[in-house]
């Protein structure tokens, strides 16, 4: 066995471990928040109309009083917390698939936003946020140039 064969084996093992960790973390969508604590990331859809952006966020089981929405320039900051339900006299847990804890999302938009006209509604576990575009900030198609 050549000296670098052992090194290559270690590199392959590190890749295997890293791939396993990445698969695990993406499956459960757990990442570190700015505080350093583990966070989960709620799924979101963003739709654009000529007048506004419509953001839909899956926040089932969340107390609406824990949700914080802030618009700053062309950014929307969304944060909150989903608390794990307590079960009295639980002997054993067989499955844990629901994400709990704090979350934080930041959405960036290409146009200016009219934050004064923004609206949000939390209904049946789905948060809908409507962010009107600021007047005078239409979407612009940017032509693609190819350098050959």
N, C-alpha and C positions, 0 to 999 in steps of 0.2 A: 504494500500500500504506500502510495506517495504521500509526502507530508501535507500537501494541500487537499488530499482526499478527506482527511479528518475535518479540516476547516469547511469544506463543501458540505459535509454531513451536518455540521452545526448550523450552517446557513440555511440548509433545507429544513431543519428542525425549527429554526426561528420563523421561517416563512409559514410553516404548518401551524405553529402556535398563533401567529399574527392573523392568518386567514380564519382560524377557528374563532378567535376573539372578535374579529370584524363581523363574521356571520352572526355570532351571538348578540353583539351590541346592536346590529342593524335589525335583527329579528325583533328585539324587544324595544328598539328605538330609545335606548337609554344613553345619555351623553352627560357630560359634565356641564353644569350651569356656570355662570359667571362667578357664583359664590364658591365653586369647587365641589358642591354637592351633586349627586346624581340627579338628573332630571329626565323627564320623558317629554316627548315632542308630539303634541296632538296633530293629527292629520288635518290638512287645510286644502281648500280649492279656491283659486282666485280667478274671477271672471271680469272681463272689461267690456263696458259699453261705451258709446261715444261720450256719455255724460259722467260716468262714475266707474269705480272699481267695486266689485261685490266679493267679499271674502266670506267663506263658509268654513267654520272650524268645528270639528267633532269634539265636543266637550261633555259627553254623557256623564252623568253622576257628579257634576261639579256644582257646588253652591255658587250661584251667580255673584254673591257678595265678595267672593275671593278673586273675581276676574278684574284685571286692571288693563285699561286701554289708553294709550297715549299716542297722539299724532304729533310728530315733530318734523318739519320740512317735508320731505317726501318719504318719511318712514312711519310705519305703524308698529308700535311696541305692544305686544300682548303677553300678559303673564297671569299666573294664578296658581291654584293648588287644588288637587283632588285628594281628599283624605280617604284612607283605607277604612272600610267599615269594621267595627269591632264586633266580634262574635263572642258572647259570654260562654264559658265552659267548653271551649273548643279543644278537643283532644288531639286532633291531627288535621293537617292541611294536605289535601290530595292534589290540588292544582292551583297555581297562581299565574294568571295570564293577563290580568288587568293592570295597566300602569297606574301608579299612584305617586303622589309627591308634587313638588313644584314643577312648573313648566315656564318656558319663556320662548317666544317667537318674535322675530323681527322681519317685517315685510318691507321691501323697498320698491318704490314705484318710480317710473321714468318721468312722470308729470308731476307738477305741483298739485297739492291737495287742498281742498277747501274744508279745513278741519271744523270750522264753525257750523257747517251744514252736515257733518257726519252723523250717522245714526247706527244704532246697534240693537239687536233683539236676540234674546236667548229663549229658544222654544224647543221643547222636546229633546234636549241634549245637543242641539245644534246652535251655534252662535253665528248670526249673520251680521256683517258689518258693511255698511254702504259708505264709501268715501267718494264724495263728488270731486271731480277734477276742478282745479282752480281755473277761473276764466282766463282766457288768453294762453292756455297751455295745452294746445291740441296735440294729439299724437302725430308724429311725422315719420313717414317712411324714409329710411336712409338707404340710398342706392348702394349696392355692393360693387366695389371695383376689384377687378382681378389683375394682379401684376404677373404677366407671363414672361 
